[in-house]
Amino acid sequence: MSEFGTLRVKSGLAEMLKGGVIMDVTSVEQARIAEDAGACAVMALERVPADIRRDGGVARMADPTKIQEIQASVTIPVMAKARIGHFVEAQVLEALEVDYIDESEVLTPADEEHHIDKWGFTVPFVCGCRDLGEALRRIAEGAAMIRTKGEAGTGDIVNAVRHMRSVFGEIRRLGSLSPDELFTAAKEHQAPADLVRWVAENGRLPVVTFTAGGIATPADAALCMQLGADGVFVGSGIFKSDDPSLRAKAIVEATTHYEDAAILARVSTGLGEPMRGLETAALAPEELLETRGW
Amino acid sequence: MDVGVLAVQGDFREHRAKLQRLGAHVAEVRLPEHLHGLDGLVIPGGESTTIGKLMRAYGLDDALRSFEGTVFGTCAGMILLARDVIDGVPDQLAFGTLDIVVRRNGYGRQVASFETDVTLVGDPVPLRGVFIRAPRIEEVAAGVEVLAELDDDAVLVRRGRYLAASFHPELTDDLRVHEMFLASVGRSRSAGLHASNGGLRVRA
């Protein structure tokens, strides 16, 4: 008998995305550029994070028409974002048969305490995190894939690096603890003890871990891969640059050949201007998206 | 024996881990020269369009055409080996080395992805098959051996030195399909298929 929506089937799609680039797109034209450049999936959005940041207002799930048009125009997986805690947006996205739901801090949160109970869905979820505890809380809620958050819409890689250093560093630290210390670590991380123990024994998160937020160049993508990411999400960095198609291809190649500096040098050449970007350190605390999520 | 796993995108690490558990020496293949000296190659699951584009961009498509070892493709890898691909992109890379016709995402989108027991021909113990946006084999030419079935669909096929699965044997603990691949590598190796030119020819 066939079983649908098992954890293995949900996390299995994330396994297939590894080593790849997931690109934010807001139109059929952009989706085709992304697929043609070698994206392993696209994220169908109303606005890229840089525009959400600029325009302000409430950011919600994309219009189903837009999602369906993009689904009809590409053959690669199509993801879409739901607001944190907005389980009805998630129900709608599942009914649209998107391939993955991103319960995302880039949209305006719908719930200030609760995330979506993701176990009840057949469609898999990816969630953001800044540290190990946040990652494990999302996994406990049923996330089948994790992405470190970075600071979306800035083109500044510094927060992505901080979050990866935090998650991967904490994982290494857990590996050095004794069994009794792991219980205390679970309390400190506000995470389930069985997941903390699993991570300590296996030296990684139990699901695929991508990086997002601020990737604007091929070197940024390769940096994330060398730091331990399984793949990257690129939001504003492609379609806010001078030559999206060329830059998208270069970031795809850099993500595969992330340890080959000669290839990285070649693909970084002649790409035109990257997105202008915002320095994250200059943002006021209330302007940060990364702090959304509990 | 030395085998490679195509490592441009997808779940190549899972294949590598399985092959290593079975005692093989495993290399990751990202560039044509990495194929040199290998007796077999696995093309993993992943996105077939992404893998195809990255292979073309670095000449791995031509290198694989002149590769003389055993090749095993799972999911996206099977699409690359097929004679014909339905519902692909216009420039879908397909080597056409295995005489089957496959439909991309032939079982539907991710919400229709599933796991189930498949029947290995001649083996009473069922095999857990994980199907992720899987390609569906719609035609199997005469001479292509069907090694596993799900209802009326062939899901594991072989002809000569090509083996392909529409599911992901690398995502379960069962080692039987990878054992089949390594046995096949061993057979072609002892038959001296590569001896004539001292290994592989890699087109420049």
Interface residues (C-beta under 8 A of the other chain):
Chain A: M1 S2 E3 F4 G5 T6 R8 V9 G12 L13 E15 M16 L17 K18 G19 G20 E35 A37 G38 A39 C40 A41 T75 I76 P77 E94 E97 V98 D99 Y100 T122 V123 P124 K249 V252 E253 T256 H257 D260
Chain B: A7 V8 Q9 G10 D11 F12 R13 E14 R30 G45 G46 E47 T49 T50 K53 L54 A57 C75 A76 D87 G88 V89 R104 N105 G108 R109 Q110 V111 A112 S113 F114 E115 T116 V130 I132 R133 H168 L171 T172
